[in-house]
Amino acid sequence: MAFFLDVGTDLYGVKQNTRLEFAGRPTLSELIISGEAHFDKEQRIRRPAGAPDGSFKIQTMQVYDDVLLRWVDLYSSTQLTNGGQVWCFQPETAFHGEAPGTIPAAKYSPESWLGSPARARAVAEAGIRDPVMSEKLRSVFYNMDTSHNRYITYDTLRDYFGRFDIPWTSAYVGDYYGRSGVMTYDDWVHFAAQYPYIIDSLYYRPRGSFIDKAYYSSALAEAELSVARARREGEIRSYYTTYNAERARLDAEYRARQAARDAALYYRPYSPRYGYL
C-alpha cells in the first residue's frame, strides 16, 4: 500500500511543501534520502544570483504531535502517519532562515520513491538527536529566551541558575563559568551535550521537582575534595622546586669553599708541595 507524506522546508526564505510517495511507511533513512533528493533539485532551481551553490542537507525533522499539540522532533518512523506533514530543517545560514509562517498546501510531485535505489545512510548523520534531551533543552532555552532572539545572555543563564539553587561554578560548568556576552542556540546545544544533568535540573526544578539535590551535594563534596587535592599537589610541587633550588645553591657554595680551602692548603709552608714549585 502506497504511503504519502507532505514534506516541507524553507528554501531561500520561501516555504516549500511537496507530497512524496513511498511503497510503505518509510524508515528515517529513506525519508532523509528522499527529502534531500527532491529539495536538492528544487534548491538548485530556485537559487538566486549570488547565493552559493550547495547541496541540500537535512539537519533535523519535525512532525506535529496531536497529543502534545506542538511540533516535536522526528526520531522514529512510528511517528509518521499516512498523509501526515513533515518539516525539514537545514543547517541555518543567511540564505536559509526559519522564520515562522503558514505552511503552503502540498503540491503532488509526479516523482515517486517506490523502491528506487539509494545509497544507505546512517540516521545520525542527519542530526537526529535524542528526543527526550531535545525537548528538554528546547523547553529550557525558550523559557529563558523570552524575547525570542534565539540567544540568551550569560547573565540571564547565571540568574536562572541562582533562582533554582543550581551551583554556577567551574566544577559544574567548566570554562562557561567565566564567559560573558551571549549564548546562541547552537552554543546551548553544545552546552547541553557536555552537561546533560544541568539541563535536567533546569527542566525539572521549575516544575517543583528537586530530586537532583543528592547529586549536587555528593558531586560538590567530590569536587571540593578534588580541588583540595589539586591545590595540595601544587603546594608540594612548589615546595619540591624551592627545595631543589636551595639545595643546588648550598652545594655550589660548598664546592666553592672546598676549592678555596684546598687551594690555600696547597701553597702553605708546611704543605708537602711547598718548595717544589
C-alpha positions as YAML, in Angstrom:
chain: A
units: angstrom
residues:
- id: 1
  name: MET
  ca: [0.00, 0.00, 0.00]
- id: 2
  name: ALA
  ca: [1.39, 3.40, -1.00]
- id: 3
  name: PHE
  ca: [2.34, 5.75, 1.82]
- id: 4
  name: PHE
  ca: [2.11, 9.52, 1.27]
- id: 5
  name: LEU
  ca: [3.88, 12.25, 3.24]
- id: 6
  name: ASP
  ca: [3.73, 16.02, 2.87]
- id: 7
  name: VAL
  ca: [7.34, 17.14, 3.27]
- id: 8
  name: GLY
  ca: [8.22, 20.82, 3.57]
- id: 9
  name: THR
  ca: [11.19, 23.09, 4.15]
- id: 10
  name: ASP
  ca: [12.42, 26.68, 3.75]
- id: 11
  name: LEU
  ca: [14.30, 27.49, 0.54]
- id: 12
  name: TYR
  ca: [15.78, 30.98, 0.36]
- id: 13
  name: GLY
  ca: [13.14, 32.39, 2.69]
- id: 14
  name: VAL
  ca: [10.17, 30.76, 0.94]
- id: 15
  name: LYS
  ca: [8.33, 27.78, 2.41]
- id: 16
  name: GLN
  ca: [8.05, 24.82, 0.07]
- id: 17
  name: ASN
  ca: [5.82, 21.80, 0.56]
- id: 18
  name: THR
  ca: [5.50, 18.73, -1.59]
- id: 19
  name: ARG
  ca: [3.85, 15.31, -1.38]
- id: 20
  name: LEU
  ca: [6.15, 12.29, -1.67]
- id: 21
  name: GLU
  ca: [5.03, 8.73, -2.28]
- id: 22
  name: PHE
  ca: [6.60, 5.62, -0.76]
- id: 23
  name: ALA
  ca: [5.93, 1.90, -1.12]
- id: 24
  name: GLY
  ca: [5.13, 1.76, 2.60]
- id: 25
  name: ARG
  ca: [5.93, 3.57, 5.82]
- id: 26
  name: PRO
  ca: [9.50, 4.79, 5.17]
- id: 27
  name: THR
  ca: [12.38, 4.47, 7.58]
- id: 28
  name: LEU
  ca: [14.05, 7.66, 8.68]
- id: 29
  name: SER
  ca: [16.98, 6.94, 6.38]
- id: 30
  name: GLU
  ca: [14.65, 6.51, 3.41]
- id: 31
  name: LEU
  ca: [12.79, 9.71, 4.28]
- id: 32
  name: ILE
  ca: [16.02, 11.67, 4.60]
- id: 33
  name: ILE
  ca: [17.34, 10.39, 1.28]
- id: 34
  name: SER
  ca: [14.04, 11.11, -0.48]
- id: 35
  name: GLY
  ca: [13.65, 14.57, 1.01]
- id: 36
  name: GLU
  ca: [17.20, 15.58, 0.23]
- id: 37
  name: ALA
  ca: [16.97, 14.27, -3.34]
- id: 38
  name: HIS
  ca: [13.76, 16.23, -4.03]
- id: 39
  name: PHE
  ca: [14.72, 19.51, -2.35]
- id: 40
  name: ASP
  ca: [18.26, 19.46, -3.68]
- id: 41
  name: LYS
  ca: [16.80, 19.79, -7.17]
- id: 42
  name: GLU
  ca: [14.35, 22.48, -6.01]
- id: 43
  name: GLN
  ca: [17.11, 24.39, -4.25]
- id: 44
  name: ARG
  ca: [19.30, 24.50, -7.34]
- id: 45
  name: ILE
  ca: [16.36, 25.63, -9.49]
- id: 46
  name: ARG
  ca: [15.43, 28.43, -7.09]
- id: 47
  name: ARG
  ca: [18.96, 29.56, -6.20]
- id: 48
  name: PRO
  ca: [19.12, 33.36, -6.53]
- id: 49
  name: ALA
  ca: [22.04, 35.17, -8.10]
- id: 50
  name: GLY
  ca: [24.98, 35.43, -5.73]
- id: 51
  name: ALA
  ca: [23.89, 32.58, -3.48]
- id: 52
  name: PRO
  ca: [26.42, 29.74, -3.08]
- id: 53
  name: ASP
  ca: [25.73, 26.51, -4.94]
- id: 54
  name: GLY
  ca: [25.48, 23.77, -2.34]
- id: 55
  name: SER
  ca: [23.62, 20.52, -1.86]
- id: 56
  name: PHE
  ca: [20.51, 20.32, 0.28]
- id: 57
  name: LYS
  ca: [21.17, 18.62, 3.63]
- id: 58
  name: ILE
  ca: [18.64, 17.81, 6.32]
- id: 59
  name: GLN
  ca: [19.84, 18.62, 9.83]
- id: 60
  name: THR
  ca: [16.69, 17.61, 11.69]
- id: 61
  name: MET
  ca: [12.99, 16.94, 11.06]
- id: 62
  name: GLN
  ca: [9.79, 17.60, 12.99]
- id: 63
  name: VAL
  ca: [6.20, 16.39, 12.94]
- id: 64
  name: TYR
  ca: [3.16, 17.85, 14.66]
- id: 65
  name: ASP
  ca: [2.13, 15.83, 17.70]
- id: 66
  name: ASP
  ca: [-1.66, 15.72, 18.03]
- id: 67
  name: VAL
  ca: [-1.42, 14.78, 21.71]
- id: 68
  name: LEU
  ca: [1.09, 17.38, 22.82]
- id: 69
  name: LEU
  ca: [-0.38, 19.90, 20.36]
- id: 70
  name: ARG
  ca: [3.01, 21.13, 19.25]
- id: 71
  name: TRP
  ca: [5.82, 20.30, 16.85]
- id: 72
  name: VAL
  ca: [8.26, 17.67, 18.09]
- id: 73
  name: ASP
  ca: [11.48, 16.23, 16.69]
- id: 74
  name: LEU
  ca: [11.06, 13.21, 14.45]
- id: 75
  name: TYR
  ca: [13.09, 10.35, 15.86]
- id: 76
  name: SER
  ca: [11.15, 7.23, 14.84]
- id: 77
  name: SER
  ca: [9.25, 6.19, 11.74]
- id: 78
  name: THR
  ca: [6.37, 5.16, 14.03]
- id: 79
  name: GLN
  ca: [5.61, 8.87, 14.43]
- id: 80
  name: LEU
  ca: [4.74, 9.06, 10.73]
- id: 81
  name: THR
  ca: [1.13, 8.80, 9.62]
- id: 82
  name: ASN
  ca: [-0.11, 8.34, 6.08]
- id: 83
  name: GLY
  ca: [-0.77, 11.81, 4.67]
- id: 84
  name: GLY
  ca: [0.99, 13.49, 7.60]
- id: 85
  name: GLN
  ca: [3.14, 16.61, 7.47]
- id: 86
  name: VAL
  ca: [6.90, 16.51, 7.99]
- id: 87
  name: TRP
  ca: [9.05, 19.64, 8.22]
- id: 88
  name: CYS
  ca: [12.77, 19.52, 7.36]
- id: 89
  name: PHE
  ca: [15.40, 21.91, 8.68]
- id: 90
  name: GLN
  ca: [18.72, 22.64, 7.01]
- id: 91
  name: PRO
  ca: [21.72, 23.98, 8.90]
- id: 92
  name: GLU
  ca: [20.74, 27.62, 9.40]
- id: 93
  name: THR
  ca: [22.57, 30.16, 7.22]
- id: 94
  name: ALA
  ca: [21.98, 33.68, 5.94]
- id: 95
  name: PHE
  ca: [20.20, 32.17, 2.93]
- id: 96
  name: HIS
  ca: [18.04, 29.65, 4.81]
- id: 97
  name: GLY
  ca: [16.21, 31.10, 7.77]
- id: 98
  name: GLU
  ca: [13.50, 29.58, 9.94]
- id: 99
  name: ALA
  ca: [11.03, 32.47, 10.03]
- id: 100
  name: PRO
  ca: [7.54, 31.47, 11.23]
- id: 101
  name: GLY
  ca: [4.84, 31.41, 8.61]
- id: 102
  name: THR
  ca: [1.96, 29.48, 7.08]
- id: 103
  name: ILE
  ca: [2.83, 26.13, 5.54]
- id: 104
  name: PRO
  ca: [1.50, 26.08, 1.98]
- id: 105
  name: ALA
  ca: [-0.62, 23.22, 0.69]
- id: 106
  name: ALA
  ca: [1.49, 20.33, -0.55]
- id: 107
  name: LYS
  ca: [1.96, 20.00, -4.28]
- id: 108
  name: TYR
  ca: [1.88, 16.45, -5.51]
- id: 109
  name: SER
  ca: [5.04, 15.63, -7.41]
- id: 110
  name: PRO
  ca: [4.90, 13.03, -10.17]
- id: 111
  name: GLU
  ca: [8.17, 11.59, -8.91]
- id: 112
  name: SER
  ca: [7.78, 8.53, -6.71]
- id: 113
  name: TRP
  ca: [10.10, 6.74, -4.30]
- id: 114
  name: LEU
  ca: [8.64, 3.28, -4.77]
- id: 115
  name: GLY
  ca: [11.80, 1.29, -4.24]
- id: 116
  name: SER
  ca: [14.26, 3.45, -6.17]
- id: 117
  name: PRO
  ca: [17.88, 2.54, -5.40]
- id: 118
  name: ALA
  ca: [19.76, 4.80, -3.00]
- id: 119
  name: ARG
  ca: [23.00, 4.74, -1.04]
- id: 120
  name: ALA
  ca: [22.50, 3.68, 2.59]
- id: 121
  name: ARG
  ca: [22.95, 6.43, 5.12]
- id: 122
  name: ALA
  ca: [23.06, 6.46, 8.90]
- id: 123
  name: VAL
  ca: [20.29, 8.45, 10.54]
- id: 124
  name: ALA
  ca: [22.79, 10.04, 12.93]
- id: 125
  name: GLU
  ca: [24.41, 11.84, 10.02]
- id: 126
  name: ALA
  ca: [21.27, 13.96, 9.59]
- id: 127
  name: GLY
  ca: [21.45, 15.33, 13.12]
- id: 128
  name: ILE
  ca: [18.56, 13.32, 14.58]
- id: 129
  name: ARG
  ca: [19.00, 13.79, 18.32]
- id: 130
  name: ASP
  ca: [17.79, 12.03, 21.42]
- id: 131
  name: PRO
  ca: [14.14, 13.10, 21.61]
- id: 132
  name: VAL
  ca: [13.90, 13.48, 25.38]
- id: 133
  name: MET
  ca: [17.01, 15.65, 25.65]
- id: 134
  name: SER
  ca: [15.98, 17.60, 22.57]
- id: 135
  name: GLU
  ca: [12.63, 18.53, 24.09]
- id: 136
  name: LYS
  ca: [14.21, 19.45, 27.42]
- id: 137
  name: LEU
  ca: [16.90, 21.73, 26.01]
- id: 138
  name: ARG
  ca: [14.40, 23.43, 23.69]
- id: 139
  name: SER
  ca: [11.94, 23.98, 26.54]
- id: 140
  name: VAL
  ca: [14.56, 25.40, 28.90]
- id: 141
  name: PHE
  ca: [16.13, 27.63, 26.24]
- id: 142
  name: TYR
  ca: [12.84, 29.18, 25.14]
- id: 143
  name: ASN
  ca: [11.79, 29.72, 28.75]
- id: 144
  name: MET
  ca: [14.91, 31.86, 29.19]
- id: 145
  name: ASP
  ca: [14.73, 33.45, 25.72]
- id: 146
  name: THR
  ca: [11.58, 35.42, 26.48]
- id: 147
  name: SER
  ca: [12.34, 37.96, 23.71]
- id: 148
  name: HIS
  ca: [12.64, 35.20, 21.08]
- id: 149
  name: ASN
  ca: [16.06, 36.39, 19.96]
- id: 150
  name: ARG
  ca: [17.43, 32.83, 19.66]
- id: 151
  name: TYR
  ca: [20.13, 33.75, 22.12]
- id: 152
  name: ILE
  ca: [20.44, 34.37, 25.85]
- id: 153
  name: THR
  ca: [22.99, 36.32, 27.81]
- id: 154
  name: TYR
  ca: [25.27, 34.56, 30.24]
- id: 155
  name: ASP
  ca: [23.96, 36.91, 32.93]
- id: 156
  name: THR
  ca: [20.48, 35.55, 32.29]
- id: 157
  name: LEU
  ca: [21.76, 31.99, 32.50]
- id: 158
  name: ARG
  ca: [23.56, 32.67, 35.78]
- id: 159
  name: ASP
  ca: [20.43, 34.31, 37.20]
- id: 160
  name: TYR
  ca: [18.41, 31.27, 36.16]
- id: 161
  name: PHE
  ca: [20.90, 29.01, 37.96]
- id: 162
  name: GLY
  ca: [20.67, 31.13, 41.09]
- id: 163
  name: ARG
  ca: [16.87, 31.22, 41.02]
- id: 164
  name: PHE
  ca: [16.71, 27.44, 41.29]
- id: 165
  name: ASP
  ca: [19.74, 26.94, 43.58]
- id: 166
  name: ILE
  ca: [21.92, 25.26, 40.95]
- id: 167
  name: PRO
  ca: [25.65, 25.85, 41.53]
- id: 168
  name: TRP
  ca: [27.24, 28.09, 38.88]
- id: 169
  name: THR
  ca: [30.87, 27.08, 39.43]
- id: 170
  name: SER
  ca: [33.72, 25.85, 37.28]
- id: 171
  name: ALA
  ca: [33.30, 22.43, 38.90]
- id: 172
  name: TYR
  ca: [29.90, 22.11, 37.18]
- id: 173
  name: VAL
  ca: [30.04, 24.23, 34.04]
- id: 174
  name: GLY
  ca: [33.75, 24.26, 33.20]
- id: 175
  name: ASP
  ca: [35.03, 27.32, 31.35]
- id: 176
  name: TYR
  ca: [31.47, 28.55, 30.83]
- id: 177
  name: TYR
  ca: [31.82, 29.86, 34.39]
- id: 178
  name: GLY
  ca: [33.97, 32.79, 33.25]
- id: 179
  name: ARG
  ca: [32.28, 33.60, 29.94]
- id: 180
  name: SER
  ca: [30.36, 36.75, 29.11]
- id: 181
  name: GLY
  ca: [28.24, 38.02, 26.23]
- id: 182
  name: VAL
  ca: [25.54, 35.86, 24.68]
- id: 183
  name: MET
  ca: [24.92, 32.15, 24.18]
- id: 184
  name: THR
  ca: [23.31, 31.24, 20.86]
- id: 185
  name: TYR
  ca: [21.06, 28.23, 20.43]
- id: 186
  name: ASP
  ca: [23.94, 26.31, 18.81]
- id: 187
  name: ASP
  ca: [26.09, 27.13, 21.84]
- id: 188
  name: TRP
  ca: [23.25, 25.94, 24.04]
- id: 189
  name: VAL
  ca: [23.11, 22.59, 22.21]
- id: 190
  name: HIS
  ca: [26.86, 22.12, 22.76]
- id: 191
  name: PHE
  ca: [26.43, 23.06, 26.42]
- id: 192
  name: ALA
  ca: [23.63, 20.50, 26.78]
- id: 193
  name: ALA
  ca: [25.79, 17.79, 25.23]
- id: 194
  name: GLN
  ca: [28.54, 18.50, 27.79]
- id: 195
  name: TYR
  ca: [26.33, 18.97, 30.85]
- id: 196
  name: PRO
  ca: [23.09, 16.98, 30.41]
- id: 197
  name: TYR
  ca: [22.47, 16.81, 34.16]
- id: 198
  name: ILE
  ca: [22.32, 20.63, 34.23]
- id: 199
  name: ILE
  ca: [19.60, 20.56, 31.58]
- id: 200
  name: ASP
  ca: [17.66, 18.04, 33.67]
- id: 201
  name: SER
  ca: [17.87, 20.34, 36.68]
- id: 202
  name: LEU
  ca: [16.81, 23.43, 34.72]
- id: 203
  name: TYR
  ca: [13.92, 21.46, 33.26]
- id: 204
  name: TYR
  ca: [12.57, 19.78, 36.41]
- id: 205
  name: ARG
  ca: [13.27, 22.28, 39.18]
- id: 206
  name: PRO
  ca: [10.90, 24.96, 37.82]
- id: 207
  name: ARG
  ca: [8.27, 22.20, 37.91]
- id: 208
  name: GLY
  ca: [8.78, 21.65, 41.62]
- id: 209
  name: SER
  ca: [10.97, 18.55, 41.38]
- id: 210
  name: PHE
  ca: [14.23, 18.68, 43.32]
- id: 211
  name: ILE
  ca: [15.19, 15.02, 43.23]
- id: 212
  name: ASP
  ca: [18.61, 16.03, 41.86]
- id: 213
  name: LYS
  ca: [19.71, 17.60, 45.16]
- id: 214
  name: ALA
  ca: [21.55, 14.45, 46.19]
- id: 215
  name: TYR
  ca: [23.60, 14.64, 43.01]
- id: 216
  name: TYR
  ca: [24.77, 18.17, 43.69]
- id: 217
  name: SER
  ca: [25.61, 17.54, 47.36]
- id: 218
  name: SER
  ca: [27.70, 14.47, 46.57]
- id: 219
  name: ALA
  ca: [29.18, 16.00, 43.44]
- id: 220
  name: LEU
  ca: [30.03, 19.19, 45.31]
- id: 221
  name: ALA
  ca: [31.80, 17.24, 48.05]
- id: 222
  name: GLU
  ca: [33.76, 15.29, 45.47]
- id: 223
  name: ALA
  ca: [34.56, 18.46, 43.52]
- id: 224
  name: GLU
  ca: [35.78, 20.22, 46.66]
- id: 225
  name: LEU
  ca: [37.92, 17.22, 47.55]
- id: 226
  name: SER
  ca: [39.41, 17.17, 44.05]
- id: 227
  name: VAL
  ca: [40.17, 20.89, 44.24]
- id: 228
  name: ALA
  ca: [41.80, 20.47, 47.65]
- id: 229
  name: ARG
  ca: [43.91, 17.58, 46.39]
- id: 230
  name: ALA
  ca: [44.99, 19.53, 43.32]
- id: 231
  name: ARG
  ca: [45.86, 22.54, 45.48]
- id: 232
  name: ARG
  ca: [47.88, 20.37, 47.84]
- id: 233
  name: GLU
  ca: [49.73, 18.71, 44.97]
- id: 234
  name: GLY
  ca: [50.58, 22.15, 43.61]
- id: 235
  name: GLU
  ca: [51.93, 23.21, 47.01]
- id: 236
  name: ILE
  ca: [54.06, 20.08, 47.23]
- id: 237
  name: ARG
  ca: [55.46, 20.65, 43.75]
- id: 238
  name: SER
  ca: [56.26, 24.24, 44.73]
- id: 239
  name: TYR
  ca: [58.00, 23.06, 47.89]
- id: 240
  name: TYR
  ca: [59.98, 20.49, 45.91]
- id: 241
  name: THR
  ca: [61.10, 23.11, 43.37]
- id: 242
  name: THR
  ca: [62.17, 25.52, 46.11]
- id: 243
  name: TYR
  ca: [64.00, 22.73, 47.94]
- id: 244
  name: ASN
  ca: [65.93, 21.66, 44.86]
- id: 245
  name: ALA
  ca: [66.91, 25.25, 44.08]
- id: 246
  name: GLU
  ca: [68.15, 25.83, 47.63]
- id: 247
  name: ARG
  ca: [70.00, 22.53, 47.66]
- id: 248
  name: ALA
  ca: [71.73, 23.38, 44.40]
- id: 249
  name: ARG
  ca: [72.74, 26.78, 45.81]
- id: 250
  name: LEU
  ca: [74.17, 25.24, 49.00]
- id: 251
  name: ASP
  ca: [76.05, 22.58, 47.03]
- id: 252
  name: ALA
  ca: [77.58, 25.26, 44.82]
- id: 253
  name: GLU
  ca: [78.65, 27.28, 47.85]
- id: 254
  name: TYR
  ca: [80.12, 24.18, 49.49]
- id: 255
  name: ARG
  ca: [82.13, 23.30, 46.38]
- id: 256
  name: ALA
  ca: [83.39, 26.87, 46.11]
- id: 257
  name: ARG
  ca: [84.54, 26.93, 49.78]
- id: 258
  name: GLN
  ca: [86.14, 23.48, 49.44]
- id: 259
  name: ALA
  ca: [88.04, 24.58, 46.35]
- id: 260
  name: ALA
  ca: [89.28, 27.72, 48.13]
- id: 261
  name: ARG
  ca: [90.37, 25.70, 51.18]
- id: 262
  name: ASP
  ca: [92.21, 23.17, 49.02]
- id: 263
  name: ALA
  ca: [93.99, 25.95, 47.17]
- id: 264
  name: ALA
  ca: [95.10, 27.59, 50.45]
- id: 265
  name: LEU
  ca: [96.45, 24.29, 51.82]
- id: 266
  name: TYR
  ca: [98.42, 23.61, 48.65]
- id: 267
  name: TYR
  ca: [100.62, 26.70, 48.99]
- id: 268
  name: ARG
  ca: [101.26, 26.79, 52.78]
- id: 269
  name: PRO
  ca: [104.93, 26.37, 54.04]
- id: 270
  name: TYR
  ca: [104.16, 23.03, 55.65]
- id: 271
  name: SER
  ca: [102.45, 21.73, 52.55]
- id: 272
  name: PRO
  ca: [104.24, 18.69, 51.07]
- id: 273
  name: ARG
  ca: [104.45, 20.52, 47.77]
- id: 274
  name: TYR
  ca: [105.75, 23.84, 49.21]
- id: 275
  name: GLY
  ca: [109.35, 24.32, 47.97]
- id: 276
  name: TYR
  ca: [108.95, 22.18, 44.87]
- id: 277
  name: LEU
  ca: [107.37, 24.97, 42.92]
...
